[in-house]
Amino acid sequence: MYYHIFGFKWKAKATETDKANAATDILAFQGAIPGLIETHFGPNTSAHTQGYTVAGVMKFQDKASLDAYQRHPSHLALLDWLVPLIDAVELDIEV
């Protein structure tokens, strides 16, 4: 199993609509991305946020599925509009 973990710091130009659309688009990957087993996304409730206001975790069946997700057209379409609105951190781990 592989986990893809990420957090966002929203830039000032991000609107509430942008934030809602990000959640909708990320959660829509479930069932659409082969090998994606679980998707979780929501507010970062840690006492140590370092400015990252939202976070997500995706569980993939294997490294090939995670790699395919990175190149999937739906993921690339999300990145096109989302990346200019965020500062992000990403972590991938094998368990």
C-alpha positions in Angstrom: 0.0 0.0 0.0 1.1 3.6 -0.7 -0.3 6.7 1.0 -0.2 10.1 -0.6 -0.4 12.8 2.0 -0.8 16.5 1.2 -1.5 19.9 2.8 -2.4 23.3 1.4 -1.7 26.9 2.4 -4.2 29.0 0.4 -2.9 32.1 -1.3 -4.8 35.4 -0.8 -6.3 35.2 -4.3 -8.1 31.9 -3.6 -11.9 32.4 -3.2 -14.3 30.3 -1.1 -15.6 28.9 -4.4 -12.1 27.8 -5.3 -11.7 26.1 -1.9 -15.1 24.3 -2.3 -14.2 23.2 -5.8 -10.9 21.8 -4.7 -12.7 19.6 -2.1 -15.2 18.5 -4.7 -12.6 17.7 -7.3 -10.3 15.8 -4.9 -13.1 13.7 -3.5 -14.4 12.9 -7.0 -11.1 11.0 -7.7 -12.6 8.2 -5.5 -14.0 5.7 -7.9 -12.5 7.4 -11.0 -8.8 6.8 -10.4 -7.8 3.1 -10.8 -6.1 1.7 -7.7 -7.2 4.6 -5.4 -8.7 2.8 -2.4 -9.5 5.7 0.0 -9.7 9.5 -0.2 -9.9 11.8 2.8 -9.8 15.6 2.6 -10.7 18.4 5.0 -9.7 21.1 7.4 -6.3 20.7 9.1 -7.2 20.5 12.8 -3.6 20.1 14.1 -2.3 22.5 16.8 0.8 22.7 14.6 -0.6 23.7 11.3 2.3 25.9 10.1 -0.3 27.6 8.0 -1.6 24.5 6.2 -5.3 24.9 6.5 -6.5 21.8 4.7 -5.0 18.3 4.4 -5.7 15.1 2.6 -4.7 11.4 2.5 -5.1 9.0 -0.4 -4.5 5.3 -0.1 -3.3 3.5 -3.2 -3.1 -0.3 -3.7 0.5 -0.1 -5.0 3.2 2.2 -6.4 2.0 1.8 -10.0 -1.4 3.1 -9.0 0.1 6.1 -7.3 2.3 6.8 -10.3 -0.7 6.5 -12.6 -2.7 9.0 -10.5 0.1 11.6 -10.8 -0.4 11.4 -14.6 -4.1 10.9 -14.7 -6.0 13.5 -16.8 -8.4 14.4 -13.9 -5.5 15.0 -11.6 -3.6 17.1 -14.2 -6.8 19.2 -14.8 -7.1 19.9 -11.1 -3.4 20.9 -10.9 -3.9 23.4 -13.8 -6.2 25.6 -11.8 -5.3 24.7 -8.2 -1.5 25.1 -8.2 -1.5 28.9 -8.7 -3.8 29.2 -5.6 -1.8 27.2 -3.1 1.5 26.5 -1.5 1.5 22.7 -1.0 3.4 20.0 0.8 3.2 16.4 -0.4 4.5 13.1 1.2 4.3 9.6 -0.1 4.9 6.5 2.1 4.8 2.8 1.6 3.3 0.7 4.3 
